[in-house]
């Protein structure tokens, strides 16, 4: 390995470790600030907390909670509701193209982050049993999500044709219900 390649690799490793440590520290700070224990949400369970605190409690949704904080949407996620939230897991965020989340974390990326997060929220409370194949759901941004349902398998398709699978359904919060999904839903360029 030549010196230039080694230096590039070393810098990349340091940046990765630094970024990872920063994210972990922020996640730990968020957990400490909310005075909760991070756990895994269980399908059909109740968190006894609002949507924002429920995200903070979930080990699978730490990036989502950070995104809520960065975007300034924690207050709305604590609002009256009821709302149905299709909550992307950490793995869903990790599927985004490299650099996407880096742009969202910047102040200039906040409007896009807010729009993307709000695109995962529907007014009203829709349990897995209430979701029907072909059903259209209007997001709080005015976009449309389409439900696909085959037996117990439920998918949500965004306006761009991206499909997320619900991997954990019906987690009750005090102001709505959460369905954990494996893929980020993105608004179309037309703003929906």
C-alpha positions as a Markdown table, in Angstrom:
| # | Residue | x | y | z |
|---|---|---|---|---|
| 1 | Unk | 0.0 | 0.0 | 0.0 |
| 2 | Unk | 1.5 | 3.3 | -1.0 |
| 3 | Unk | 1.7 | 6.2 | 1.4 |
| 4 | Unk | -1.1 | 8.2 | -0.3 |
| 5 | Unk | -3.5 | 5.3 | -0.1 |
| 6 | Unk | -2.7 | 4.6 | 3.5 |
| 7 | Unk | -3.2 | 8.3 | 4.4 |
| 8 | Unk | -6.6 | 8.4 | 2.7 |
| 9 | Unk | -7.6 | 5.2 | 4.4 |
| 10 | Unk | -6.5 | 6.5 | 7.8 |
| 11 | Unk | -8.3 | 9.8 | 7.4 |
| 12 | Unk | -11.5 | 7.9 | 6.3 |
| 13 | Unk | -11.2 | 5.6 | 9.4 |
| 14 | Unk | -10.7 | 8.5 | 11.7 |
| 15 | Unk | -13.7 | 10.4 | 10.2 |
| 16 | Unk | -15.9 | 7.3 | 10.4 |
| 17 | Unk | -14.9 | 6.6 | 14.1 |
| 18 | Unk | -15.4 | 10.3 | 15.0 |
| 19 | Unk | -18.8 | 10.5 | 13.3 |
| 20 | Unk | -19.9 | 7.2 | 14.9 |
| 21 | Unk | -18.7 | 8.4 | 18.3 |
| 22 | Unk | -20.5 | 11.7 | 17.8 |
| 23 | Unk | -23.8 | 10.0 | 16.8 |
| 24 | Unk | -23.5 | 7.6 | 19.8 |
| 25 | Unk | -22.8 | 10.5 | 22.2 |
| 26 | Unk | -25.8 | 12.5 | 20.8 |
| 27 | Unk | -28.0 | 9.4 | 21.1 |
| 28 | Unk | -26.8 | 8.8 | 24.7 |
| 29 | Unk | -27.4 | 12.5 | 25.5 |
| 30 | Unk | -30.9 | 12.3 | 24.0 |
| 31 | Unk | -31.7 | 9.3 | 26.1 |
| 32 | Unk | -30.3 | 11.0 | 29.3 |
| 33 | Unk | -32.3 | 14.2 | 28.6 |
| 34 | Unk | -35.5 | 12.3 | 28.2 |
| 35 | Unk | -34.7 | 10.2 | 31.4 |
| 36 | Unk | -35.8 | 7.0 | 29.7 |
| 37 | Unk | -34.3 | 3.6 | 29.1 |
| 38 | Unk | -33.7 | 2.7 | 25.4 |
| 39 | Unk | -35.6 | -0.5 | 24.6 |
| 40 | Unk | -36.9 | -2.2 | 21.6 |
| 41 | Unk | -40.5 | -1.4 | 20.7 |
| 42 | Unk | -42.7 | -4.5 | 20.6 |
| 43 | Unk | -45.5 | -4.9 | 18.1 |
| 44 | Unk | -48.9 | -4.3 | 19.6 |
| 45 | Unk | -47.4 | -2.8 | 22.7 |
| 46 | Unk | -48.0 | 0.6 | 24.3 |
| 47 | Unk | -45.1 | 2.9 | 25.1 |
| 48 | Unk | -47.3 | 5.1 | 27.4 |
| 49 | Unk | -45.4 | 8.1 | 26.0 |
| 50 | Unk | -46.0 | 10.5 | 23.1 |
| 51 | Unk | -44.5 | 9.9 | 19.6 |
| 52 | Unk | -41.3 | 11.8 | 20.3 |
| 53 | Unk | -40.5 | 10.1 | 23.5 |
| 54 | Unk | -41.5 | 6.7 | 22.0 |
| 55 | Unk | -38.9 | 7.3 | 19.3 |
| 56 | Unk | -36.3 | 8.2 | 21.9 |
| 57 | Unk | -37.0 | 5.0 | 23.8 |
| 58 | Unk | -36.5 | 2.7 | 20.8 |
| 59 | Unk | -33.0 | 1.3 | 20.2 |
| 60 | Unk | -34.0 | 0.8 | 16.5 |
| 61 | Unk | -35.0 | 4.4 | 16.0 |
| 62 | Unk | -32.1 | 6.5 | 17.4 |
| 63 | Unk | -31.4 | 8.2 | 14.0 |
| 64 | Unk | -35.1 | 9.0 | 13.6 |
| 65 | Unk | -35.1 | 10.7 | 17.1 |
| 66 | Unk | -31.9 | 12.6 | 16.2 |
| 67 | Unk | -33.6 | 13.7 | 13.0 |
| 68 | Unk | -36.7 | 14.9 | 14.9 |
| 69 | Unk | -34.4 | 16.9 | 17.2 |
| 70 | Unk | -32.4 | 18.4 | 14.4 |
| 71 | Unk | -35.5 | 19.3 | 12.4 |
| 72 | Unk | -37.2 | 20.9 | 15.4 |
| 73 | Unk | -40.2 | 18.5 | 15.0 |
| 74 | Unk | -40.1 | 17.0 | 18.5 |
| 75 | Unk | -42.7 | 19.5 | 19.7 |
| 76 | Unk | -45.1 | 18.5 | 16.8 |
| 77 | Unk | -44.4 | 14.8 | 17.6 |
| 78 | Unk | -45.5 | 15.6 | 21.2 |
| 79 | Unk | -48.7 | 17.3 | 19.9 |
| 80 | Unk | -52.3 | 16.1 | 20.5 |
| 81 | Unk | -52.8 | 13.9 | 17.4 |
| 82 | Unk | -53.8 | 11.3 | 16.8 |
| 83 | Unk | -51.2 | 10.5 | 14.1 |
| 84 | Unk | -50.0 | 7.4 | 12.3 |
| 85 | Unk | -46.3 | 7.4 | 11.9 |
| 86 | Unk | -44.4 | 5.1 | 9.6 |
| 87 | Unk | -41.1 | 5.2 | 11.5 |
| 88 | Unk | -37.9 | 4.4 | 9.6 |
| 89 | Unk | -35.5 | 2.2 | 11.5 |
| 90 | Unk | -31.8 | 3.0 | 11.8 |
| 91 | Unk | -31.2 | 0.5 | 9.0 |
| 92 | Unk | -33.6 | 2.3 | 6.8 |
| 93 | Unk | -31.6 | 5.5 | 7.2 |
| 94 | Unk | -28.4 | 3.6 | 6.5 |
| 95 | Unk | -29.9 | 2.6 | 3.0 |
| 96 | Unk | -29.9 | 6.2 | 1.9 |
| 97 | Unk | -27.2 | 7.2 | -0.6 |
| 98 | Unk | -23.9 | 8.1 | 0.9 |
| 99 | Unk | -23.9 | 11.7 | 2.2 |
| 100 | Unk | -27.7 | 12.2 | 2.2 |
| 101 | Unk | -27.9 | 12.3 | 6.0 |
| 102 | Unk | -24.8 | 14.5 | 6.2 |
| 103 | Unk | -26.7 | 17.1 | 4.1 |
| 104 | Unk | -29.8 | 16.8 | 6.3 |
| 105 | Unk | -27.8 | 17.5 | 9.5 |
| 106 | Unk | -26.6 | 20.8 | 8.1 |
| 107 | Unk | -28.7 | 24.0 | 8.8 |
| 108 | Unk | -29.3 | 24.4 | 5.0 |
| 109 | Unk | -30.7 | 20.8 | 4.9 |
| 110 | Unk | -33.3 | 21.4 | 7.6 |
| 111 | Unk | -36.2 | 22.2 | 5.2 |
| 112 | Unk | -35.6 | 19.0 | 3.3 |
| 113 | Unk | -35.3 | 17.0 | 6.5 |
| 114 | Unk | -38.6 | 18.4 | 7.8 |
| 115 | Unk | -40.3 | 17.6 | 4.6 |
| 116 | Unk | -39.0 | 14.1 | 4.5 |
| 117 | Unk | -39.9 | 13.4 | 8.1 |
| 118 | Unk | -43.4 | 14.9 | 7.8 |
| 119 | Unk | -43.9 | 12.7 | 4.7 |
| 120 | Unk | -44.0 | 9.7 | 7.1 |
| 121 | Unk | -46.9 | 11.0 | 9.1 |
| 122 | Unk | -50.6 | 10.6 | 8.5 |
| 123 | Unk | -53.4 | 12.3 | 10.4 |
| 124 | Unk | -55.6 | 9.8 | 12.3 |
| 125 | Unk | -54.9 | 6.5 | 13.8 |
| 126 | Unk | -54.6 | 3.5 | 11.5 |
| 127 | Unk | -53.9 | 0.1 | 13.0 |
| 128 | Unk | -52.5 | -2.7 | 10.9 |
| 129 | Unk | -56.0 | -4.3 | 10.8 |
| 130 | Unk | -57.5 | -1.0 | 9.4 |
| 131 | Unk | -54.9 | -0.7 | 6.6 |
| 132 | Unk | -56.3 | -2.2 | 3.4 |
| 133 | Unk | -54.7 | -3.2 | 0.1 |
| 134 | Unk | -54.7 | -0.3 | -2.3 |
| 135 | Unk | -55.7 | 2.2 | 0.4 |
| 136 | Unk | -54.4 | 5.8 | -0.2 |
| 137 | Unk | -53.3 | 7.7 | 2.8 |
| 138 | Unk | -52.7 | 11.5 | 2.8 |
| 139 | Unk | -49.6 | 12.6 | 4.6 |
| 140 | Unk | -49.5 | 15.8 | 6.6 |
| 141 | Unk | -47.4 | 17.3 | 3.7 |
| 142 | Unk | -50.2 | 16.5 | 1.2 |
| 143 | Unk | -48.5 | 13.6 | -0.4 |
| 144 | Unk | -50.0 | 10.2 | -1.0 |
| 145 | Unk | -48.9 | 6.9 | 0.4 |
| 146 | Unk | -50.3 | 3.6 | -1.0 |
| 147 | Unk | -50.9 | 0.6 | 1.2 |
| 148 | Unk | -50.1 | -2.9 | -0.1 |
| 149 | Unk | -51.5 | -5.8 | 2.0 |
| 150 | Unk | -51.0 | -9.5 | 1.3 |
| 151 | Unk | -52.0 | -11.5 | 4.4 |
| 152 | Unk | -49.9 | -10.2 | 7.3 |
| 153 | Unk | -47.3 | -8.5 | 5.0 |
| 154 | Unk | -48.0 | -4.8 | 4.8 |
| 155 | Unk | -46.1 | -2.4 | 2.5 |
| 156 | Unk | -46.2 | 1.4 | 2.1 |
| 157 | Unk | -45.3 | 2.9 | -1.3 |
| 158 | Unk | -44.4 | 6.6 | -1.7 |
| 159 | Unk | -45.2 | 8.8 | -4.7 |
| 160 | Unk | -41.8 | 8.0 | -6.3 |
| 161 | Unk | -42.6 | 4.2 | -6.2 |
| 162 | Unk | -40.3 | 3.4 | -3.3 |
| 163 | Unk | -41.7 | 0.6 | -1.1 |
| 164 | Unk | -41.2 | 0.1 | 2.6 |
| 165 | Unk | -42.3 | -3.0 | 4.5 |
| 166 | Unk | -43.8 | -2.6 | 8.0 |
| 167 | Unk | -41.6 | -4.8 | 10.1 |
| 168 | Unk | -43.2 | -3.9 | 13.4 |
| 169 | Unk | -46.9 | -2.8 | 13.6 |
| 170 | Unk | -49.2 | -1.2 | 16.1 |
| 171 | Unk | -46.9 | 0.3 | 18.7 |
| 172 | Unk | -49.3 | 2.6 | 20.6 |
| 173 | Unk | -48.2 | 6.0 | 21.8 |
| 174 | Unk | -50.4 | 8.5 | 23.7 |
| 175 | Unk | -51.0 | 10.6 | 20.6 |
| 176 | Unk | -51.0 | 8.0 | 17.9 |
| 177 | Unk | -49.6 | 4.7 | 16.6 |
| 178 | Unk | -46.3 | 3.8 | 15.2 |
| 179 | Unk | -45.5 | 1.3 | 12.4 |
| 180 | Unk | -41.8 | 0.6 | 12.1 |
| 181 | Unk | -40.6 | 0.5 | 8.4 |
| 182 | Unk | -37.4 | -0.8 | 6.7 |
| 183 | Unk | -37.1 | 1.9 | 4.0 |
| 184 | Unk | -37.2 | 5.8 | 3.9 |
| 185 | Unk | -40.3 | 7.2 | 2.1 |
| 186 | Unk | -39.4 | 10.2 | 0.0 |
| 187 | Unk | -41.6 | 13.0 | -1.2 |
| 188 | Unk | -41.7 | 13.5 | -4.9 |
| 189 | Unk | -40.0 | 16.5 | -6.5 |
| 190 | Unk | -43.5 | 18.0 | -7.0 |
| 191 | Unk | -43.6 | 18.5 | -3.2 |
| 192 | Unk | -45.9 | 15.7 | -2.2 |
